[in-house]
Amino acid sequence: MKFDIIMVNTIFKVVKLIAENYKIQYMEALNSFYESATYKLYEDKETGFFTRSAINLFSIYELEKQGRIEEAFI
């Protein structure tokens, strides 16, 4: 339960960063994040991405949008 709350809080922070930096509405940012490969990595506990901070996840999201997500694994 506590872990789920932490994940939701992290997602909220990432989506807020997306909305602010891309100057889009919160719901659009939420949909964009949920549809991203970054979110799929975050939700898969095997990847370890669930331990990353909101800022780090946002950086990975930006790399993905630029077609450079493989750099997140370097």
The first five atom37 places (N, CA, C, CB, O) and aatype in JSON, in Angstrom:
{
  "aatype": [12, 11, 13, 3, 9, 9, 12, 19, 2, 16, 9, 13, 11, 19, 19, 11, 10, 9, 0, 6, 2, 18, 11, 9, 5, 18, 12, 6, 0, 10, 2, 15, 13, 18, 6, 15, 0, 16, 18, 11, 10, 18, 6, 3, 11, 6, 16, 7, 13, 13, 16, 1, 15, 0, 9, 2, 10, 13, 15, 9, 18, 6, 10, 6, 11, 5, 7, 1, 9, 6, 6, 0, 13, 9],
  "atom_mask": [
    [1, 1, 1, 1, 1],
    [1, 1, 1, 1, 1],
    [1, 1, 1, 1, 1],
    [1, 1, 1, 1, 1],
    [1, 1, 1, 1, 1],
    [1, 1, 1, 1, 1],
    [1, 1, 1, 1, 1],
    [1, 1, 1, 1, 1],
    [1, 1, 1, 1, 1],
    [1, 1, 1, 1, 1],
    [1, 1, 1, 1, 1],
    [1, 1, 1, 1, 1],
    [1, 1, 1, 1, 1],
    [1, 1, 1, 1, 1],
    [1, 1, 1, 1, 1],
    [1, 1, 1, 1, 1],
    [1, 1, 1, 1, 1],
    [1, 1, 1, 1, 1],
    [1, 1, 1, 1, 1],
    [1, 1, 1, 1, 1],
    [1, 1, 1, 1, 1],
    [1, 1, 1, 1, 1],
    [1, 1, 1, 1, 1],
    [1, 1, 1, 1, 1],
    [1, 1, 1, 1, 1],
    [1, 1, 1, 1, 1],
    [1, 1, 1, 1, 1],
    [1, 1, 1, 1, 1],
    [1, 1, 1, 1, 1],
    [1, 1, 1, 1, 1],
    [1, 1, 1, 1, 1],
    [1, 1, 1, 1, 1],
    [1, 1, 1, 1, 1],
    [1, 1, 1, 1, 1],
    [1, 1, 1, 1, 1],
    [1, 1, 1, 1, 1],
    [1, 1, 1, 1, 1],
    [1, 1, 1, 1, 1],
    [1, 1, 1, 1, 1],
    [1, 1, 1, 1, 1],
    [1, 1, 1, 1, 1],
    [1, 1, 1, 1, 1],
    [1, 1, 1, 1, 1],
    [1, 1, 1, 1, 1],
    [1, 1, 1, 1, 1],
    [1, 1, 1, 1, 1],
    [1, 1, 1, 1, 1],
    [1, 1, 1, 0, 1],
    [1, 1, 1, 1, 1],
    [1, 1, 1, 1, 1],
    [1, 1, 1, 1, 1],
    [1, 1, 1, 1, 1],
    [1, 1, 1, 1, 1],
    [1, 1, 1, 1, 1],
    [1, 1, 1, 1, 1],
    [1, 1, 1, 1, 1],
    [1, 1, 1, 1, 1],
    [1, 1, 1, 1, 1],
    [1, 1, 1, 1, 1],
    [1, 1, 1, 1, 1],
    [1, 1, 1, 1, 1],
    [1, 1, 1, 1, 1],
    [1, 1, 1, 1, 1],
    [1, 1, 1, 1, 1],
    [1, 1, 1, 1, 1],
    [1, 1, 1, 1, 1],
    [1, 1, 1, 0, 1],
    [1, 1, 1, 1, 1],
    [1, 1, 1, 1, 1],
    [1, 1, 1, 1, 1],
    [1, 1, 1, 1, 1],
    [1, 1, 1, 1, 1],
    [1, 1, 1, 1, 1],
    [1, 1, 1, 1, 1]
  ],
  "atom_positions": [
    [[0.82, -1.2, 0.0], [0.0, 0.0, 0.0], [0.87, 1.26, 0.0], [-0.94, 0.0, 1.21], [0.65, 2.17, -0.81]],
    [[1.84, 1.31, 0.91], [2.71, 2.48, 0.99], [3.49, 2.67, -0.31], [3.68, 2.34, 2.18], [3.68, 3.8, -0.78]],
    [[3.93, 1.55, -0.89], [4.67, 1.59, -2.15], [3.81, 2.19, -3.25], [5.14, 0.18, -2.54], [4.29, 2.99, -4.05]],
    [[2.53, 1.8, -3.32], [1.61, 2.33, -4.32], [1.43, 3.84, -4.18], [0.25, 1.64, -4.22], [1.36, 4.55, -5.18]],
    [[1.36, 4.31, -2.97], [1.21, 5.75, -2.73], [2.45, 6.49, -3.21], [0.98, 6.03, -1.22], [2.34, 7.57, -3.8]],
    [[3.61, 5.92, -2.98], [4.86, 6.54, -3.44], [4.87, 6.6, -4.97], [6.1, 5.76, -2.91], [5.26, 7.61, -5.54]],
    [[4.44, 5.51, -5.62], [4.41, 5.5, -7.09], [3.44, 6.55, -7.63], [4.03, 4.1, -7.6], [3.75, 7.25, -8.59]],
    [[2.27, 6.65, -7.03], [1.28, 7.64, -7.47], [1.83, 9.04, -7.3], [-0.04, 7.48, -6.69], [1.65, 9.89, -8.18]],
    [[2.49, 9.3, -6.19], [3.08, 10.62, -5.93], [4.17, 10.94, -6.97], [3.68, 10.67, -4.51], [4.25, 12.06, -7.46]],
    [[4.98, 9.95, -7.31], [6.02, 10.15, -8.32], [5.4, 10.43, -9.68], [6.94, 8.91, -8.4], [5.84, 11.34, -10.39]],
    [[4.37, 9.67, -10.04], [3.68, 9.88, -11.32], [3.11, 11.3, -11.37], [2.54, 8.84, -11.52], [3.24, 11.98, -12.38]],
    [[2.48, 11.74, -10.27], [1.93, 13.09, -10.21], [3.01, 14.12, -10.49], [1.3, 13.36, -8.84], [2.79, 15.06, -11.26]],
    [[4.18, 13.95, -9.88], [5.27, 14.91, -10.07], [5.79, 14.91, -11.5], [6.42, 14.59, -9.1], [6.07, 15.97, -12.06]],
    [[5.92, 13.71, -12.1], [6.39, 13.62, -13.48], [5.39, 14.31, -14.41], [6.58, 12.14, -13.9], [5.79, 15.09, -15.28]],
    [[4.12, 14.03, -14.23], [3.08, 14.61, -15.1], [3.05, 16.12, -14.94], [1.7, 14.01, -14.77], [2.86, 16.85, -15.92]],
    [[3.24, 16.6, -13.73], [3.28, 18.05, -13.5], [4.47, 18.67, -14.25], [3.38, 18.37, -11.98], [4.33, 19.73, -14.86]],
    [[5.61, 18.01, -14.21], [6.79, 18.49, -14.95], [6.53, 18.51, -16.46], [8.03, 17.61, -14.64], [6.9, 19.45, -17.15]],
    [[5.88, 17.47, -16.95], [5.55, 17.41, -18.38], [4.63, 18.56, -18.75], [4.9, 16.06, -18.75], [4.88, 19.27, -19.72]],
    [[3.57, 18.74, -17.98], [2.6, 19.81, -18.26], [3.27, 21.18, -18.25], [1.45, 19.78, -17.24], [3.03, 22.0, -19.13]],
    [[4.1, 21.43, -17.26], [4.77, 22.73, -17.13], [5.79, 22.97, -18.24], [5.45, 22.84, -15.76], [5.84, 24.05, -18.82]],
    [[6.6, 21.97, -18.53], [7.69, 22.15, -19.5], [7.21, 22.14, -20.94], [8.71, 21.07, -19.31], [7.81, 22.79, -21.79]],
    [[6.14, 21.41, -21.21], [5.62, 21.36, -22.57], [4.42, 22.29, -22.76], [5.23, 19.93, -22.91], [3.84, 22.37, -23.85]],
    [[4.07, 22.99, -21.68], [2.96, 23.97, -21.71], [1.68, 23.35, -22.27], [3.36, 25.2, -22.55], [1.05, 23.87, -23.19]],
    [[1.31, 22.19, -21.66], [0.08, 21.5, -22.03], [-0.77, 21.29, -20.79], [0.39, 20.15, -22.73], [-0.29, 21.43, -19.66]],
    [[-2.02, 20.96, -20.99], [-2.94, 20.7, -19.88], [-2.51, 19.43, -19.14], [-4.4, 20.56, -20.38], [-1.87, 18.54, -19.7]],
    [[-2.87, 19.37, -17.85], [-2.49, 18.24, -17.0], [-2.97, 16.92, -17.59], [-3.04, 18.43, -15.59], [-2.21, 15.95, -17.63]],
    [[-4.23, 16.85, -18.03], [-4.78, 15.6, -18.56], [-4.05, 15.15, -19.82], [-6.28, 15.76, -18.85], [-3.85, 13.95, -20.03]],
    [[-3.66, 16.09, -20.65], [-2.89, 15.75, -21.85], [-1.51, 15.2, -21.46], [-2.72, 17.0, -22.77], [-1.03, 14.24, -22.05]],
    [[-0.91, 15.81, -20.46], [0.38, 15.34, -19.96], [0.24, 13.95, -19.33], [0.96, 16.34, -18.92], [1.1, 13.09, -19.53]],
    [[-0.83, 13.74, -18.6], [-1.09, 12.44, -17.97], [-1.22, 11.36, -19.03], [-2.36, 12.5, -17.09], [-0.61, 10.29, -18.92]],
    [[-2.03, 11.62, -20.05], [-2.2, 10.65, -21.14], [-0.89, 10.39, -21.86], [-3.25, 11.15, -22.13], [-0.58, 9.24, -22.19]],
    [[-0.13, 11.43, -22.11], [1.15, 11.29, -22.8], [2.1, 10.41, -21.99], [1.79, 12.66, -23.05], [2.77, 9.54, -22.54]],
    [[2.15, 10.63, -20.68], [3.04, 9.83, -19.84], [2.58, 8.38, -19.77], [3.11, 10.41, -18.43], [3.4, 7.46, -19.9]],
    [[1.28, 8.15, -19.58], [0.76, 6.78, -19.49], [0.96, 6.0, -20.79], [-0.71, 6.81, -19.14], [1.05, 4.78, -20.76]],
    [[1.02, 6.68, -21.91], [1.21, 6.02, -23.2], [2.7, 5.86, -23.57], [0.5, 6.81, -24.29], [3.02, 5.27, -24.6]],
    [[3.58, 6.39, -22.75], [5.01, 6.39, -23.08], [5.71, 5.09, -22.69], [5.69, 7.56, -22.4], [5.26, 4.35, -21.82]],
    [[6.82, 4.86, -23.36], [7.69, 3.73, -23.0], [8.29, 3.96, -21.62], [8.81, 3.55, -24.06], [8.56, 3.01, -20.89]],
    [[8.51, 5.22, -21.26], [9.05, 5.55, -19.94], [8.13, 5.04, -18.84], [9.26, 7.08, -19.8], [8.59, 4.45, -17.87]],
    [[6.83, 5.26, -19.0], [5.88, 4.77, -18.0], [5.88, 3.24, -17.95], [4.45, 5.29, -18.31], [5.83, 2.66, -16.87]],
    [[5.95, 2.61, -19.1], [5.96, 1.14, -19.13], [7.19, 0.6, -18.39], [5.95, 0.62, -20.59], [7.1, -0.41, -17.69]],
    [[8.32, 1.26, -18.56], [9.52, 0.87, -17.82], [9.33, 1.11, -16.32], [10.74, 1.65, -18.33], [9.75, 0.3, -15.5]],
    [[8.71, 2.23, -15.98], [8.48, 2.59, -14.58], [7.57, 1.57, -13.89], [7.87, 3.99, -14.48], [7.81, 1.2, -12.74]],
    [[6.54, 1.13, -14.59], [5.56, 0.24, -13.96], [6.06, -1.21, -13.89], [4.25, 0.3, -14.71], [5.52, -2.0, -13.12]],
    [[7.07, -1.56, -14.69], [7.63, -2.91, -14.68], [8.68, -3.0, -13.57], [8.24, -3.27, -16.07], [9.77, -2.45, -13.7]],
    [[8.35, -3.68, -12.52], [9.24, -3.75, -11.35], [10.58, -4.44, -11.67], [8.54, -4.5, -10.21], [11.56, -4.24, -10.95]],
    [[10.62, -5.22, -12.73], [11.85, -5.91, -13.12], [12.93, -4.94, -13.61], [11.55, -6.94, -14.21], [14.12, -5.24, -13.51]],
    [[12.53, -3.79, -14.14], [13.5, -2.83, -14.7], [14.22, -2.03, -13.64], [12.8, -1.89, -15.65], [15.31, -1.52, -13.87]],
    [[13.6, -1.9, -12.46], [14.17, -1.08, -11.41], [13.87, 0.4, -11.58], [0.0, 0.0, 0.0], [14.3, 1.22, -10.76]],
    [[13.14, 0.77, -12.64], [12.83, 2.17, -12.88], [11.92, 2.75, -11.8], [12.18, 2.34, -14.25], [11.86, 3.97, -11.63]],
    [[11.21, 1.89, -11.07], [10.32, 2.37, -10.01], [11.08, 3.03, -8.88], [9.49, 1.22, -9.47], [10.48, 3.7, -8.03]],
    [[12.4, 2.87, -8.85], [13.21, 3.49, -7.79], [13.7, 4.88, -8.18], [14.39, 2.6, -7.46], [14.3, 5.58, -7.37]],
    [[13.45, 5.27, -9.42], [13.97, 6.55, -9.91], [13.1, 7.73, -9.46], [14.07, 6.53, -11.44], [11.9, 7.58, -9.21]],
    [[13.72, 8.87, -9.37], [13.01, 10.08, -8.95], [12.17, 10.63, -10.09], [14.0, 11.14, -8.47], [12.33, 10.25, -11.25]],
    [[11.27, 11.53, -9.74], [10.41, 12.18, -10.74], [11.26, 12.96, -11.75], [9.4, 13.12, -10.05], [10.98, 12.92, -12.95]],
    [[12.27, 13.64, -11.28], [13.14, 14.41, -12.18], [13.85, 13.47, -13.16], [14.19, 15.23, -11.36], [13.93, 13.76, -14.35]],
    [[14.35, 12.36, -12.65], [15.04, 11.4, -13.51], [14.07, 10.8, -14.52], [15.68, 10.29, -12.66], [14.42, 10.65, -15.69]],
    [[12.87, 10.44, -14.1], [11.86, 9.91, -15.02], [11.48, 10.94, -16.08], [10.62, 9.46, -14.25], [11.29, 10.59, -17.25]],
    [[11.37, 12.19, -15.68], [11.06, 13.25, -16.65], [12.19, 13.36, -17.67], [10.84, 14.6, -15.93], [11.93, 13.54, -18.86]],
    [[13.42, 13.27, -17.23], [14.57, 13.32, -18.15], [14.52, 12.16, -19.14], [15.9, 13.29, -17.37], [14.82, 12.34, -20.32]],
    [[14.16, 10.99, -18.66], [14.03, 9.82, -19.54], [12.88, 10.03, -20.52], [13.8, 8.53, -18.71], [13.0, 9.7, -21.7]],
    [[11.78, 10.58, -20.04], [10.64, 10.89, -20.9], [11.07, 11.85, -22.02], [9.48, 11.51, -20.06], [10.7, 11.66, -23.18]],
    [[11.84, 12.85, -21.67], [12.33, 13.79, -22.68], [13.23, 13.09, -23.7], [13.09, 14.95, -22.01], [13.13, 13.34, -24.9]],
    [[14.11, 12.22, -23.23], [14.95, 11.45, -24.16], [14.08, 10.63, -25.1], [15.92, 10.52, -23.38], [14.35, 10.55, -26.3]],
    [[13.05, 10.02, -24.55], [12.13, 9.23, -25.38], [11.49, 10.1, -26.45], [11.05, 8.58, -24.5], [11.42, 9.7, -27.62]],
    [[11.01, 11.27, -26.08], [10.36, 12.17, -27.03], [11.32, 12.62, -28.13], [9.8, 13.39, -26.3], [10.9, 12.96, -29.24]],
    [[12.61, 12.63, -27.83], [13.64, 13.02, -28.8], [14.15, 11.8, -29.58], [14.81, 13.72, -28.09], [15.05, 11.93, -30.41]],
    [[13.59, 10.62, -29.31], [14.02, 9.4, -29.98], [15.34, 8.87, -29.48], [0.0, 0.0, 0.0], [16.05, 8.16, -30.2]],
    [[15.69, 9.22, -28.23], [17.0, 8.85, -27.67], [16.87, 8.07, -26.37], [17.83, 10.1, -27.43], [17.76, 8.15, -25.51]],
    [[15.79, 7.31, -26.2], [15.54, 6.63, -24.92], [16.65, 5.64, -24.55], [14.22, 5.91, -24.97], [16.88, 5.37, -23.37]],
    [[17.33, 5.1, -25.56], [18.41, 4.15, -25.26], [19.49, 4.79, -24.4], [19.03, 3.61, -26.56], [20.22, 4.08, -23.7]],
    [[19.62, 6.1, -24.43], [20.61, 6.79, -23.6], [20.29, 6.68, -22.11], [20.7, 8.27, -23.99], [21.16, 6.9, -21.27]],
    [[19.06, 6.34, -21.79], [18.66, 6.18, -20.38], [19.32, 4.94, -19.76], [17.14, 6.07, -20.27], [19.37, 4.8, -18.54]],
    [[19.81, 4.06, -20.62], [20.4, 2.82, -20.13], [21.93, 2.87, -20.08], [19.97, 1.66, -21.0], [22.58, 1.87, -19.76]],
    [[22.49, 4.02, -20.41], [23.96, 4.16, -20.41], [24.44, 4.52, -19.03], [24.42, 5.23, -21.42], [25.64, 4.69, -18.82]]
  ]
}
